[in-house]
Amino acid sequence: MSEAKPREQDLYAPVKALLEAQGYEVKGEVGAADLVACRGGDAPVVVELKLAFSLALIHQGIARQALTDAVYLAVPRGSGRRWISAMKNHKVLCRRLGLGLIYVRLSDGHTQIALDPAPYTPRKSAPRTSRLLREFARREGDPQPGGADRSSTLMTAYRQDAMKLAAHLAAEGPCKGATVAAATGVARATRMMADDHYGWFERVEKGIYGLTENGAKALGMLGADAP
């Protein structure tokens, strides 16, 4: 005999027991909600039950926030790295939306409150904002249309500077780093050529850099044949 497929109703009894243990009176299918729990003068708790975390479940949770701030989403607990990784992302999403999250292990009904609902105020990262603004300020013009495939080469400010260095070397031949910096206006020219992030530059002798075959090809593909 094949094992019965899980149903959303299989989540109900474990979640009800969890809330009753905290002193709530629990009832199912009240109005549009899968589960409603009340305790004294506290705000009602609403739980939406689903067999998988989905956009539809998120929509339901957001809709129930019109009734109460105490809204939880309950889903079966999985296992393995893939599930753990997915649930980390789901917790981040729930936290941002002010939704709680409950896991139910269907094999034995064990429940775990992974996240309680709470107002969310995003924390800004000053270093990341600073990097964003520096990149914006350093980038010349608007060379990269928004929405580009990130797997392709993006035209960053760093790449623009590297193109200037490569174009100068293509026109003048091997040069000292200081000479390239003065001619192109790229103050970090020597460091960039030494780091050789793109494989475009080679050290010909101490302090002097030239253009590699890859660098010349890149200039041809990018159409940058002048400093």
Phi, psi and omega in degrees: 000131181285148181288138182295141178289143178296150178236159177301328180298336179293340178278338190296307185300314179297320180291321177299316180297321179301314183284324178296327178294342178261011175091012180271150166266129189240137176221146182261154177050058176259116186061228180272355186273143177291322182212136176232134179233135180233145179212108178054228181267008180291158174297143179296149175257131178243134178234129174257131185254133177212150180280351177207148176287126185209169177296324178299321178294318177300316179301317179297316180299316179296320179297323181288342178293349173287344181262323185197156175280343184267076181246128178243151169251133181241128180223159177296146176278131178257202179205167178092163184298320183297317181292318180299316179297317180295319182292329175299316179293322179295322178295320178299316180295314179298319180298318180294329182269356180076025180257148174271166182220129180236134175257141177235123175273109188292336182296327182223003177080009179294135181243151178218125174277104182280334184200132175266145178292140180199151176300143183246127173240109184299138177272125179277143177258106181300317179298319181291322177296319179297317179297319179300313182290326177295316178298318179299314184292324184280336183287131182270125181066207180228073188280349186236108178300141177295149179087009181293153177295119184290346178283344178271173181284122179269144179273087179272171176298323179298316180293323176300316179296318180298322177297321178298316180296315181296318180296321179295315180294325178295324182277323188253347186084184181305136183220161171290150180302319182295324179293317179296319180297316181293322184285327185261342185080008179265100187300327184264027184305313182299315180296318180295318180290326178290319179291326177048057184300325184260354183079026183265340189239152175219146179277117180281315172205179186304121177079358182241132184235148177233179183263134177276172177298321177297322178296318179295320177296319181298319179296322178294320180290325184271351178072024181255088183249015176218150180294000000 
